[in-house]
Amino acid sequence: MKSYKSMSKEELSALKAELEKAYEDAKGKGLKLNMARGLPSAEQLDMEADFFNTLNPMSEFHSEAGVDCRNYGELIGIAEARKLMGDMMGVNPDNVIIFGNSSLNIMYDTVARSMIHGVCGSTPWCKLDKVKFLCPVPGYDRHFAITEQFGIEMINIPMTEDGPDMDMVEQYVNNDPAVKGIWCVPKYANPSGVTYSDETVKRFAALKPAAEDFRIYWDNAYIIHHLYNGKQEELLEILSECEKAGNPDMVYEFCSTSKITFPGSGVAAIATSAKNVEYIRKIITIQTIGHDKLNQLRHVRYFKNIEGMNNHMKKHAEIVRPKFDLVLDTFEKELKDTEIGTWTKPHGGYFVSFNSLNGCAKEIVAMCKEAGVTLTGAGATYPYKKDPDDSNIRIAPTFPPIGELAQALEVFVLCVKLVSVKKLLEA
C-alpha cells in the first residue's frame, strides 16, 4: 500500500473525492455502534450464569473461620477472599483489604482519605498549597478524572515500551515534595497494552521521594487478562521489590474481579504494607462495618483458588481474542505503509491504542460519530482531556458482537483515511 505522504496533490485530491463518497455511503447505513468503553460483552457475561448457583437457600453461609457472612463484621474481608485476591496479585493475604465491587471506588476513597486525613500521619493534602500527581500518557481517563475533581495538578509523563519515562518520574518524585502520587496501570496498560519491564518496576521501588507521603497508585486491573497462550507477559511484584529497596510503604496496589465475573457485582481489593493497612483500617472503621461478605464467599466458592480463576480467564480470552485479531488484521490490511497511523499490538488487557497524524484525532472521532460509530472521546487518554498532539484514540473492541465490530472498524479506517488526506492537502 502506498504512503499517503508520498502522494502528489493530484493523487490526494482524487483519493479525497473517492473517500468522501464512501463516507456518505457509510452515513446512509444508519449505524448505531458503540465502542466508547472497555466493557465485557454479553457473551462474556452469559458465560458466567452458573455463578449464581454458587449460593442458594440451602448453602452453608459461614466462612472457613466460622464467620456468618450474612451478618455484620470482618471489616477487611473474610480470610479466604483475601487469600484469593492476594494470590491474584502475588502478595501475602495479610497485606490485602477487601472492599466492595469497584477498584475505582477504592482509588477514589484512597485519594479522598489523603485529602481529608493525610497519609499515615502526614499533613492532610487539603491543607497544602499544592498537590501534584504524575500521569503516564496515554493513560486511563478515570484516573485523571479523580485527581482533577480534587483539584490536584496533573503532570504528563510519556509512556515508553517499558512503562513510564523513569528519568522524568525520578526527577519529579525525588526532587519535588508537592508530588504525592503517580497513576500506573502496570500490566497490559490502558490503553497502550504495555507491561512495565523489570527494570522499570525496580526503579519505581528504588525511588527516593521528596515527600514522605508519596505513594504509587498501582492499578493492576489486567493482571490476569491475557489474550494469547504462549505470549503471557510477566510483571515483577512491586510490594516485595519496595520492601527490598527499603520503601515498604510506598505502594497502594488495586485490583478487582470486575472483568472476571461481573463489573457491577465483582470484588475489589487493595494490597499495601502492614503500616498502610493499619492506617486505612483505622479510618474505614468509621466508614463501614464491613462490605458484602456473601459476594466474597460466592467468588471464593466459584473459583476455589487462583488456578480456577486463571482457567476461567482462558475462557474469556477465547471470546475476546478474535476481536483483537480483527482490529489488528484490519489495521494491517487497510493502513500498513500508509504512514497515517500507528497502533499497539497488545498481548492482554482491553484496548488497542491508535495514533493518527497530529491534529487529526478529534476530527476522526467526530466523523465516526456522525456515521454512527461512537468511540472514546479524543483527548480522554490525557489529563484535562488535552492531548497535546491531538493524535491518540483508544480502541475498545470487547463489547460489540464481532459483526458489529467489523462494521465499526470499516467506518473508523475510512475516517482515518479521509481526515488524513484532508490534513495532508492542507500542508
C-alpha positions in Angstrom: 0.0 0.0 0.0 1.3 3.4 -1.0 2.3 6.0 1.6 -0.1 8.9 1.7 2.8 11.2 2.4 4.4 10.4 -0.9 1.3 11.1 -3.0 1.1 14.2 -5.1 -1.6 16.8 -4.6 -3.5 15.5 -7.6 -3.4 11.9 -6.2 -4.6 13.1 -2.8 -7.4 15.1 -4.3 -8.6 12.2 -6.3 -8.4 9.9 -3.3 -10.3 12.5 -1.2 -13.2 12.5 -3.6 -13.3 8.7 -3.5 -13.2 8.6 0.3 -15.9 11.3 0.6 -18.3 9.3 -1.5 -17.6 6.2 0.6 -18.2 8.2 3.8 -21.6 9.5 2.6 -22.5 5.9 1.8 -21.5 4.9 5.3 -23.6 7.6 6.8 -26.5 6.4 4.8 -26.4 2.9 6.5 -27.9 4.3 9.8 -25.4 2.5 12.0 -25.6 2.8 15.8 -22.4 1.1 17.1 -20.8 1.9 20.5 -17.1 1.3 21.2 -16.7 4.0 23.8 -15.8 1.9 26.9 -14.0 -1.3 27.6 -17.0 -3.4 28.7 -17.2 -7.1 28.7 -19.6 -8.4 26.0 -22.9 -10.0 26.7 -21.3 -13.3 25.6 -18.7 -13.0 28.4 -21.4 -12.2 31.0 -23.6 -15.0 29.8 -20.7 -17.4 30.2 -20.9 -16.9 34.0 -24.6 -17.6 34.5 -23.7 -20.5 36.8 -22.0 -18.1 39.2 -25.4 -17.5 40.7 -25.8 -21.2 41.6 -22.8 -20.9 44.0 -25.0 -19.9 46.9 -28.7 -21.0 47.4 -31.0 -21.0 50.4 -29.6 -24.4 51.5 -25.9 -23.2 51.3 -23.5 -23.0 54.2 -23.1 -19.3 54.7 -20.2 -19.5 57.2 -16.6 -18.7 56.1 -13.8 -21.1 56.7 -13.1 -19.3 60.0 -16.8 -19.7 61.1 -17.9 -16.2 60.3 -21.5 -15.9 59.4 -21.3 -14.0 56.1 -24.9 -12.9 56.3 -24.2 -10.7 59.3 -22.0 -7.7 60.3 -18.3 -7.9 60.7 -15.0 -8.8 59.1 -14.1 -5.2 58.2 -11.2 -6.1 55.9 -12.8 -9.2 54.3 -13.1 -12.9 55.0 -9.7 -14.7 55.1 -10.3 -16.9 52.0 -11.3 -13.8 49.9 -8.1 -12.0 51.0 -6.1 -15.1 50.0 -7.8 -15.4 46.6 -7.2 -11.7 45.8 -3.7 -11.8 47.3 -2.9 -14.8 45.1 -4.1 -12.9 42.1 -1.7 -10.1 42.8 1.0 -12.4 44.1 1.1 -10.8 47.6 0.6 -12.0 51.2 -3.1 -12.0 52.1 -2.1 -10.2 55.3 -1.5 -7.2 53.1 -4.9 -7.3 51.5 -8.1 -5.4 52.4 -11.3 -6.4 50.5 -13.8 -3.7 49.7 -16.9 -3.6 47.6 -17.4 -4.2 43.8 -15.1 -1.5 42.4 -11.4 -0.8 42.5 -12.1 2.7 41.1 -14.1 3.3 44.2 -11.1 2.3 46.4 -8.8 4.6 44.4 -11.2 7.5 44.8 -11.5 6.9 48.5 -7.8 6.5 48.9 -7.3 9.9 47.3 -10.1 11.3 49.4 -8.6 9.9 52.7 -5.3 11.5 51.8 -7.0 14.9 51.1 -9.0 14.8 54.4 -6.8 12.8 56.8 -3.4 12.8 55.3 -1.3 9.7 54.8 -0.1 7.8 57.9 0.1 11.0 60.0 1.3 13.4 57.3 -0.4 16.8 56.7 -3.8 16.4 55.0 -3.5 17.4 51.4 -6.4 19.8 51.7 -4.2 21.9 53.9 -1.3 22.1 51.4 -0.8 24.9 48.9 -0.1 22.5 46.1 -0.6 18.8 45.4 0.7 17.1 42.2 0.3 13.7 40.6 2.3 12.2 37.8 0.2 10.8 34.9 1.7 8.4 32.4 0.2 9.2 29.0 -1.7 8.0 27.2 -3.5 6.7 30.3 -6.8 5.9 32.0 -9.3 8.7 31.8 -11.0 7.8 35.1 -7.7 8.1 37.0 -7.3 11.6 35.7 -10.9 12.5 36.5 -10.4 11.6 40.2 -7.3 13.8 40.6 -9.0 16.6 38.6 -12.0 16.6 40.8 -9.9 17.1 43.9 -8.0 20.0 42.3 -4.7 18.1 42.1 -2.3 19.3 39.4 -1.5 16.6 36.9 1.8 16.3 35.1 2.1 14.3 31.8 4.8 11.5 31.8 5.3 9.9 28.4 4.9 6.2 28.1 7.7 4.1 26.5 7.7 0.4 25.6 9.0 -0.4 29.1 6.5 1.8 31.0 6.6 5.5 32.1 9.7 7.6 31.3 11.5 6.8 34.6 14.1 9.6 34.2 11.2 12.0 34.4 9.5 10.1 37.2 12.7 10.1 39.3 13.3 13.8 38.6 9.9 14.8 39.8 9.4 12.4 42.7 12.9 12.7 44.1 13.0 16.5 44.0 9.5 17.9 44.3 7.8 17.4 47.7 4.4 18.5 46.2 4.4 15.3 44.1 2.3 13.0 46.1 1.4 10.2 43.7 1.6 8.6 40.3 -1.1 6.7 38.5 0.0 3.4 37.0 -1.7 0.6 35.0 1.4 -1.6 35.1 0.2 -4.7 33.1 -1.4 -4.5 29.7 -1.7 -0.8 30.3 -4.8 1.2 29.4 -4.8 2.0 26.6 -1.3 1.0 25.2 -1.2 -2.6 26.4 2.4 -2.1 27.6 3.6 -4.2 30.6 6.2 -2.5 32.7 9.7 -4.0 32.4 11.5 -5.5 35.4 13.9 -2.5 35.3 11.0 -0.1 35.4 9.5 -1.8 38.5 12.8 -1.8 40.2 13.3 1.9 39.5 9.9 2.6 41.0 10.8 0.6 44.1 14.1 2.5 44.4 12.6 6.0 44.3 13.6 8.4 47.0 10.6 10.7 47.3 11.0 14.2 48.5 7.5 13.8 50.1 7.1 11.3 52.9 3.5 10.8 51.9 4.3 9.9 48.2 2.5 6.8 47.0 2.5 4.8 43.8 -1.1 4.1 42.8 -0.6 0.7 41.1 -3.9 -0.2 39.4 -3.3 -3.8 38.4 -6.6 -4.1 36.6 -5.5 -6.5 33.9 -3.1 -8.7 35.9 -4.6 -12.0 34.6 -6.2 -10.7 31.4 -4.1 -12.5 28.9 -5.1 -12.8 25.2 -2.7 -15.3 23.8 -1.4 -18.6 25.1 2.4 -18.6 25.0 2.5 -14.8 24.9 1.6 -14.1 28.5 3.7 -11.2 29.9 5.1 -11.2 33.4 5.1 -8.3 35.8 7.5 -8.1 38.7 5.7 -7.9 42.0 6.2 -4.4 43.3 5.4 -4.7 47.0 8.2 -7.1 47.6 10.5 -5.0 45.4 9.7 -1.9 47.5 10.4 -3.8 50.7 13.8 -4.9 49.4 14.6 -1.3 48.4 13.7 0.0 51.9 10.4 1.6 50.8 7.8 -0.8 52.1 5.0 1.8 52.5 5.3 3.4 49.0 2.7 1.4 47.1 -1.1 1.1 47.0 -2.0 -1.8 44.7 -5.5 -2.1 43.4 -7.4 -5.0 41.7 -10.9 -6.3 41.2 -12.9 -9.1 39.5 -14.8 -6.5 37.5 -13.9 -8.0 34.2 -13.5 -11.5 35.6 -17.1 -12.1 36.9 -19.4 -9.1 36.7 -18.4 -5.4 36.5 -21.4 -4.4 38.7 -21.0 -7.2 41.2 -17.3 -8.0 41.5 -14.9 -8.0 44.4 -12.3 -5.3 44.7 -9.2 -5.1 46.9 -6.2 -3.0 47.9 -2.8 -4.5 48.8 -0.3 -2.5 50.7 2.2 -2.5 53.6 1.2 -3.5 57.1 1.6 0.1 58.2 -0.7 1.3 55.4 -3.2 -1.5 56.1 -3.5 -0.5 59.7 -3.9 3.2 58.9 -6.6 2.5 56.3 -8.4 0.1 58.7 -8.5 2.7 61.4 -10.2 5.2 59.1 -12.7 2.9 57.4 -13.8 1.6 60.8 -15.9 4.7 61.0 -17.0 4.4 57.3 -18.4 0.9 57.3 -18.9 -2.2 59.4 -18.0 -4.4 56.5 -18.5 -5.0 52.8 -20.6 -7.7 51.1 -19.2 -10.9 52.5 -21.8 -13.1 50.7 -20.3 -11.8 47.4 -16.8 -12.5 48.7 -18.0 -16.1 49.6 -19.6 -16.5 46.2 -16.3 -15.7 44.4 -14.2 -18.0 46.6 -16.6 -20.9 46.2 -17.0 -20.3 42.5 -13.2 -20.2 41.7 -12.0 -22.2 44.7 -8.4 -20.9 44.1 -6.2 -18.9 41.7 -5.9 -21.8 39.4 -9.7 -21.8 38.9 -9.6 -18.1 38.3 -6.8 -18.4 35.7 -8.7 -21.2 33.9 -11.8 -19.1 33.9 -9.8 -16.2 32.2 -8.8 -18.6 29.4 -12.5 -18.8 28.5 -12.7 -15.1 28.4 -9.7 -14.9 26.1 -11.4 -17.3 23.7 -14.2 -14.7 23.3 -12.1 -11.6 23.3 -9.1 -12.7 21.3 -10.9 -12.9 17.9 -12.0 -9.3 18.3 -8.4 -8.0 18.9 -7.2 -10.1 16.0 -9.9 -8.5 13.8 -8.8 -5.0 14.9 -5.1 -5.7 14.2 -5.8 -7.5 10.9 -8.0 -4.7 9.7 -5.4 -2.0 10.5 -2.7 -4.1 8.9 -4.7 -4.6 5.7 -6.0 -1.1 5.4 -3.3 1.1 6.9 0.0 -0.6 6.6 2.7 1.5 4.9 0.2 4.5 4.5 2.1 6.5 7.2 -1.1 7.9 8.5 -1.4 5.8 11.7 0.4 3.6 14.2 -1.1 1.2 16.7 -0.2 -1.1 19.5 -0.4 -4.9 19.4 -1.2 -5.9 23.0 -0.9 -9.4 24.4 -3.6 -8.7 27.0 -5.9 -6.2 28.5 -8.9 -4.5 26.9 -7.6 -1.9 24.5 -5.6 -1.0 21.4 -4.0 2.4 21.3 -4.1 4.1 17.9 -2.1 7.2 16.9 -3.2 9.2 13.9 -1.3 12.1 12.2 -1.0 15.0 14.6 -4.1 17.2 14.7 -6.5 14.5 13.4 -7.9 12.6 16.3 -10.8 14.9 17.3 -12.0 15.1 13.7 -11.7 11.3 13.2 -13.8 10.6 16.3 -16.3 13.3 15.4 -16.7 11.9 11.8 -17.1 8.4 13.2 -19.9 9.5 15.5 -21.6 11.3 12.6 -21.5 8.0 10.7 -23.0 6.1 13.7 -19.9 4.8 15.5 -19.2 6.1 19.0 -15.6 5.9 20.2 -13.8 7.0 23.4 -13.5 10.8 23.1 -10.4 12.2 21.6 -8.1 13.5 24.3 -9.7 11.3 27.0 -6.4 9.4 27.5 -4.7 12.6 28.7 -5.2 14.8 31.8 -7.8 17.5 31.4 -8.8 15.7 28.1 -6.0 17.7 26.4 -3.9 15.5 24.0 -1.1 18.0 23.0 -0.7 16.2 19.6 -4.4 15.5 19.1 -3.5 12.1 17.8 -4.3 9.3 20.3 -7.5 7.3 20.0 -8.4 4.4 22.3 -10.0 1.4 20.6 -12.2 -0.7 22.8 -13.1 -3.8 20.8 -14.6 -6.1 23.6 -18.2 -5.0 23.9 -19.7 -5.2 20.4 -20.5 -8.5 18.7 -17.8 -9.3 16.2 -20.0 -8.5 13.2 -20.8 -5.0 14.5 -17.1 -4.6 15.4 -16.2 -5.3 11.8 -18.7 -2.6 10.6 -17.3 -0.1 13.2 -13.7 -0.7 12.1 -14.7 -0.2 8.4 -16.1 3.2 9.4 -13.1 4.0 11.6 -10.5 3.2 8.9 -12.5 5.2 6.4 -12.5 8.3 8.7 -8.8 7.9 9.4 -8.0 7.9 5.7 -10.3 10.8 4.8 -9.2 13.1 7.7 -5.5 12.3 7.0 -5.9 13.1 3.3 -7.5 16.5 4.2 -4.7 17.2 6.6 -2.0 16.4 4.0 -3.7 18.6 1.4 -3.7 21.5 3.9 0.1 21.1 4.5 
